[in-house]
Amino acid sequence: MDPHTSAQDVMRCNLCETALIQMHCNTCLVNLCKACVGEHVSADLSKPHKIVDFKDRKSTPIHPKCKSHNKERCDMYCKKCAIPVCSNCLESNQHLGHELSKILRVLNEKKGLIIKERKKLNETIYPMYQNIASDVQNRMSQLEKEYGDLSTAITKHGEDWHREIDKLVKRLKAEVDEMKNTQLQTLQKHLDEINKNISEIKDEINSMETAIDTNDMSKLLNVMSNLHTYRNLPHKIIPSVPKFIPGKIQGEELSKMFGALSSSSLTSEKHGYSMKTTQKSPEVRSSPPVKQLLDEPETVTTIDTWNDQLYNVACPSDEEIWTRGNDRTMNLYSINQGSLLKSIRTKSGNIPYDIAVTKNGDLVYTDYHDRTVNIVKNEKIEDVIRLQN
């Protein structure tokens, strides 16, 4: 049985190809039996061979191979050329004067960026596309219902007519079905594109998770995120259902008198969906949300507010948060960075009693002692309500 091609055979030594694997060279990435270790080391004394037990082979990071020197591994990274470099590259002065960094530091930064982007894809982009797909499916269900109501209205009106208008009724219903099928096909195509994006996002998340778990730095460096592509959400397609306009029964010009269908339409809104919220369509507003709350609360970030006591928080967006403690200052923090972005002191110098955020993202606070409700616009404070008694 061929040890290189058979999935059923046990793993064999790369040198003798007969003995079972017991050791591993982290330098050359070669699997060895104990008997072949000496032969492998003596075959190339120009490099320090790191021989470990086979079970410990993943404990050491695998440095990428140098593109210019095939036998060398890279432990530095040239920021100007954006490539890993080995000691031979540095000795050749190819990167003289370039900014260099330890490749482990670069890869740790890269892994940190991938973790953040995976988190955004997992927690924001992927759920958003799922919500959009649900929204389109709800619109399709509502479209089916409205077209069903339209067909019922035509049928009911047709029952008041004589047998000779049956063909007319069938023709109009055929027009309804044609309009419905055209719109449903358009929405189905739109849904297929959204589901394709969802599948690609999920694949990218899996790819990122694989890259994070691997110790192969070459694979990690080759991970390219398409987060910016998925931020451009798809257009929102809103179908318009025609109305049935019945006519009076007078026995002449039945086709005209029976009634006609108004034209249907499909409009596409480029900014119909946003990253902050997904508005429910008016037709399906009564439908329950896909997921109102998490099954268990999750810690998004930890922020040091420097307050002895934290009384209130208010979020103007998914990336920022206002806080109010036991002093006269209200602070705006970045949720992702945990850094302080802005501080606002109350106009009266009193401690604010409560805070909130308007739909436009403006901060509102109450002043208990001053008996006012105040709004902060462009860092200027205005009274909204002042109680007299």
C-alpha positions in Angstrom: 0.0 0.0 0.0 1.5 3.4 -1.0 2.1 5.5 2.1 1.8 8.7 0.1 -1.5 8.1 -1.6 -3.4 5.8 0.7 -5.7 7.3 3.2 -6.1 3.9 4.9 -2.4 3.4 5.7 -0.6 4.7 8.8 1.8 7.6 8.4 5.4 6.5 7.6 8.8 8.2 7.9 9.5 10.5 5.0 13.1 9.2 4.7 12.9 5.4 4.9 9.2 5.3 4.1 8.8 2.1 6.1 9.0 2.9 9.9 6.2 4.6 11.7 6.5 8.3 12.4 7.8 9.2 15.9 9.6 12.5 15.4 9.2 15.8 13.5 11.6 18.4 12.2 10.0 21.8 12.7 12.7 23.4 10.7 12.2 21.3 7.5 8.6 20.2 8.2 9.7 16.5 7.7 8.2 13.5 9.6 10.8 11.0 10.8 11.3 7.8 12.7 13.9 7.8 15.5 16.3 5.9 13.4 16.4 8.5 10.7 16.8 11.6 12.9 20.6 11.5 12.7 20.7 11.0 9.0 18.3 13.9 8.4 20.3 16.3 10.6 23.6 15.3 9.1 22.3 15.7 5.6 22.2 19.5 6.0 24.3 21.0 8.8 23.8 24.6 7.5 20.6 25.1 9.5 19.6 24.4 13.1 17.2 21.4 13.0 14.4 21.5 15.6 13.5 17.9 16.3 10.4 17.4 18.4 8.0 14.5 19.2 5.5 14.1 16.4 2.6 14.9 18.8 4.2 18.3 19.6 4.8 19.3 15.9 2.0 22.0 16.0 3.4 23.8 19.1 5.9 25.8 17.1 4.8 28.4 14.6 5.6 27.5 11.0 7.5 30.4 9.5 6.8 31.0 5.8 9.4 29.9 3.2 11.4 32.7 1.6 10.4 33.3 -2.1 13.9 34.3 -3.0 15.7 31.5 -1.0 13.7 28.3 -1.1 15.5 26.6 1.7 15.2 29.4 4.2 12.4 30.4 6.5 11.5 34.0 7.2 11.5 35.5 10.6 11.3 39.2 9.6 8.8 41.2 7.6 9.5 44.1 5.3 6.8 46.7 5.7 7.8 48.6 2.6 7.8 45.6 0.3 5.0 43.9 2.3 6.7 40.5 2.1 8.3 38.1 4.6 12.2 38.1 4.4 14.9 35.7 5.6 18.4 36.4 6.9 19.9 35.9 3.4 17.6 38.7 2.1 18.8 41.0 4.8 22.4 40.2 4.1 22.0 40.9 0.4 20.9 44.5 1.2 17.8 44.1 -0.9 15.8 45.7 1.9 18.4 48.2 3.1 16.7 51.2 4.7 13.3 49.5 4.7 11.3 49.3 7.9 11.4 45.8 9.3 9.4 44.0 11.9 9.4 40.7 13.6 7.1 38.4 11.5 5.5 37.0 14.7 4.4 40.6 15.6 3.0 41.1 12.1 1.2 37.8 12.1 -0.3 38.5 15.6 -1.6 41.8 14.3 -3.0 40.1 11.2 -4.6 37.5 13.4 -6.1 40.2 15.6 -7.5 42.0 12.6 -9.0 38.7 11.2 -10.6 38.0 14.6 -12.2 41.5 14.6 -13.5 41.1 11.1 -14.7 37.6 11.7 -16.6 39.0 14.7 -18.2 41.7 12.6 -19.1 39.2 9.9 -20.5 36.8 12.6 -22.4 39.4 14.7 -23.4 42.1 12.2 -23.0 41.2 8.5 -24.2 37.6 8.5 -27.3 38.3 10.8 -28.1 41.3 8.6 -28.2 39.2 5.4 -30.3 36.7 7.2 -32.7 39.4 8.2 -32.8 40.7 4.7 -33.5 37.2 3.4 -36.3 37.0 5.9 -37.7 40.4 4.8 -37.7 39.3 1.2 -39.5 36.0 2.1 -42.1 37.9 4.1 -42.7 40.3 1.2 -43.1 37.2 -1.1 -45.7 35.7 1.3 -47.5 39.1 1.5 -47.4 39.3 -2.3 -49.0 35.9 -2.5 -51.7 36.9 -0.1 -52.5 40.2 -1.9 -52.5 38.5 -5.3 -54.8 35.9 -3.8 -57.1 38.7 -2.5 -57.0 40.2 -6.0 -58.0 36.9 -7.6 -60.8 36.5 -5.1 -62.2 40.0 -5.9 -62.1 39.2 -9.6 -63.9 35.9 -9.0 -66.5 37.4 -6.8 -67.3 40.2 -9.3 -67.4 37.5 -12.1 -70.1 35.5 -10.2 -72.5 38.4 -10.8 -72.1 38.2 -14.5 -73.4 35.8 -17.1 -71.8 32.7 -18.6 -70.5 34.6 -21.6 -67.9 36.6 -19.6 -66.2 33.4 -18.2 -63.5 33.8 -20.8 -62.9 37.4 -19.8 -62.6 36.4 -16.2 -60.0 33.7 -17.1 -58.0 36.1 -19.2 -57.9 38.7 -16.4 -56.9 36.0 -13.9 -54.2 34.9 -16.3 -52.9 38.4 -16.4 -52.8 38.5 -12.6 -50.9 35.2 -12.5 -48.5 36.5 -15.1 -47.9 39.7 -13.1 -47.5 37.7 -9.9 -45.1 35.2 -11.5 -43.0 38.0 -13.0 -42.7 39.7 -9.6 -42.1 36.5 -7.7 -39.4 35.5 -10.2 -37.7 38.8 -9.7 -37.9 38.5 -5.9 -36.8 34.9 -6.1 -33.8 35.9 -8.1 -33.1 38.7 -5.6 -33.4 36.2 -2.7 -31.1 33.7 -4.5 -28.4 36.5 -4.7 -28.8 37.3 -1.1 -28.6 33.6 0.0 -25.5 33.3 -2.2 -24.0 36.2 -0.3 -25.0 34.6 3.0 -23.3 31.4 1.9 -20.1 33.3 0.8 -20.1 35.2 4.1 -20.4 31.9 6.0 -17.6 30.4 4.0 -15.4 33.4 4.6 -16.1 33.1 8.4 -15.2 29.4 8.3 -12.0 30.3 6.3 -11.1 32.9 8.8 -11.7 30.5 11.7 -9.4 28.0 10.0 -6.7 30.6 9.4 -6.9 31.6 13.1 -6.6 28.1 14.3 -3.7 27.2 12.0 -0.1 27.7 12.7 0.8 27.9 9.1 1.8 31.6 8.7 1.7 31.4 4.9 -2.0 30.5 5.0 -2.6 33.2 7.6 -0.9 35.9 5.4 -2.9 34.8 2.4 -6.3 35.4 4.1 -8.0 38.3 2.3 -11.1 39.8 3.8 -14.1 40.8 1.7 -15.7 42.7 4.5 -15.8 46.0 2.6 -17.7 44.2 -0.2 -20.5 42.9 2.0 -20.9 46.3 3.7 -22.6 47.4 0.4 -26.0 45.9 1.2 -28.3 44.8 -1.7 -31.0 47.0 -3.1 -34.5 46.6 -1.5 -37.1 45.5 -4.1 -40.6 46.6 -3.3 -43.4 45.1 -5.5 -46.5 47.0 -6.2 -49.7 44.9 -6.6 -52.2 46.2 -9.1 -55.8 47.0 -8.1 -58.9 45.5 -9.6 -61.3 48.3 -10.8 -64.7 46.7 -11.4 -67.2 48.2 -13.9 -71.0 48.3 -14.0 -72.9 45.5 -15.7 -74.7 47.0 -18.7 -74.6 44.1 -21.2 -72.3 45.9 -23.7 -68.5 46.1 -24.1 -68.1 43.5 -21.5 -64.3 43.6 -21.6 -64.3 47.3 -20.8 -67.1 47.2 -18.4 -66.1 44.2 -16.3 -63.0 45.9 -15.1 -59.3 46.1 -15.7 -56.1 45.6 -13.8 -53.8 48.6 -13.1 -50.2 48.1 -13.9 -47.9 46.4 -11.4 -44.4 47.6 -10.6 -41.2 46.5 -9.0 -38.9 49.3 -7.5 -35.4 48.9 -6.3 -34.1 51.0 -3.4 -30.3 51.2 -3.3 -30.3 52.2 0.3 -33.4 50.3 1.4 -31.4 48.4 4.0 -28.9 49.9 6.4 -26.2 48.5 8.7 -27.8 50.0 11.8 -31.4 48.7 11.4 -33.5 46.8 9.0 -36.9 48.4 8.7 -39.8 46.0 8.4 -42.0 46.5 5.4 -45.4 48.0 6.0 -47.1 44.9 4.8 -45.4 42.6 7.3 -45.1 44.9 10.3 -47.2 42.6 12.4 -44.9 39.6 11.8 -42.7 38.7 14.8 -39.0 39.5 14.5 -36.6 36.7 13.7 -34.8 37.2 17.0 -35.6 39.8 19.5 -33.0 39.1 22.2 -29.9 36.9 22.5 -30.5 33.6 24.4 -27.7 34.7 26.7 -26.1 38.2 27.1 -22.7 38.6 25.6 -19.8 40.9 26.7 -19.1 43.1 23.7 -16.3 45.1 25.3 -15.1 46.4 28.7 -14.7 50.2 29.1 -13.1 52.0 32.0 -15.4 55.0 32.5 -13.5 56.3 35.6 -16.8 56.6 37.5 -17.2 55.3 41.0 -20.7 54.4 40.0 -22.2 54.0 36.5 -25.9 55.0 36.4 -27.0 55.2 32.7 -25.9 54.2 29.2 -27.4 55.2 25.8 -26.3 54.0 22.4 -26.4 56.4 19.4 -25.1 53.6 17.2 -23.7 50.1 17.2 -20.2 51.6 17.6 -20.7 54.3 20.2 -22.1 54.6 23.7 -22.9 57.5 26.1 -22.4 57.0 29.8 -23.5 58.9 32.9 -21.9 58.5 36.4 -22.0 60.3 39.6 -20.5 63.6 38.3 -21.6 66.4 36.0 -19.9 64.9 32.9 -21.4 62.7 30.2 -18.9 60.7 28.2 -19.1 59.2 24.7 -16.9 56.1 24.1 -16.0 53.9 21.2 -17.4 50.5 21.8 -14.8 48.7 19.6 -11.8 50.7 20.8 -12.9 51.4 24.3 -11.5 54.9 24.0 -13.1 58.2 25.0 -14.4 60.2 22.1 -16.1 63.2 23.6 -17.1 64.7 27.0 -20.1 67.0 27.7 -20.7 68.8 30.9 -24.2 69.9 32.0 -25.0 73.5 31.4 -26.0 74.1 35.0 -23.1 72.2 36.5 -25.5 69.8 38.2 -25.3 66.0 38.0 -27.6 64.7 35.1 -30.4 62.6 36.4 -30.9 60.5 33.2 -29.7 60.3 29.6 -31.2 59.1 26.3 -30.5 59.4 22.5 -32.9 60.7 19.9 -33.5 59.1 16.5 -31.0 61.5 15.0 -28.4 60.5 17.5 -28.5 63.6 19.7 -27.9 63.2 23.4 -30.7 64.2 25.7 -30.4 64.5 29.5 -32.6 65.6 32.4 -31.4 68.1 35.1 -33.3 67.3 38.3 -32.4 70.5 40.2 -32.7 72.8 37.2 -36.1 71.1 36.3 -35.1 70.9 32.6 -34.9 68.4 29.8 -31.9 69.3 27.6 -30.6 68.3 24.2 -27.0 68.4 23.0 -26.6 69.5 19.3 -23.2 70.1 17.9 -21.8 70.2 21.5 -24.3 73.1 22.3 -26.9 72.5 25.0 -30.5 73.7 24.5 -33.5 73.5 26.8 -36.3 71.3 25.4 -38.5 71.5 28.5 -38.4 73.7 31.6 -40.8 72.9 34.4 -42.2 75.9 36.2 -43.7 74.2 39.3 
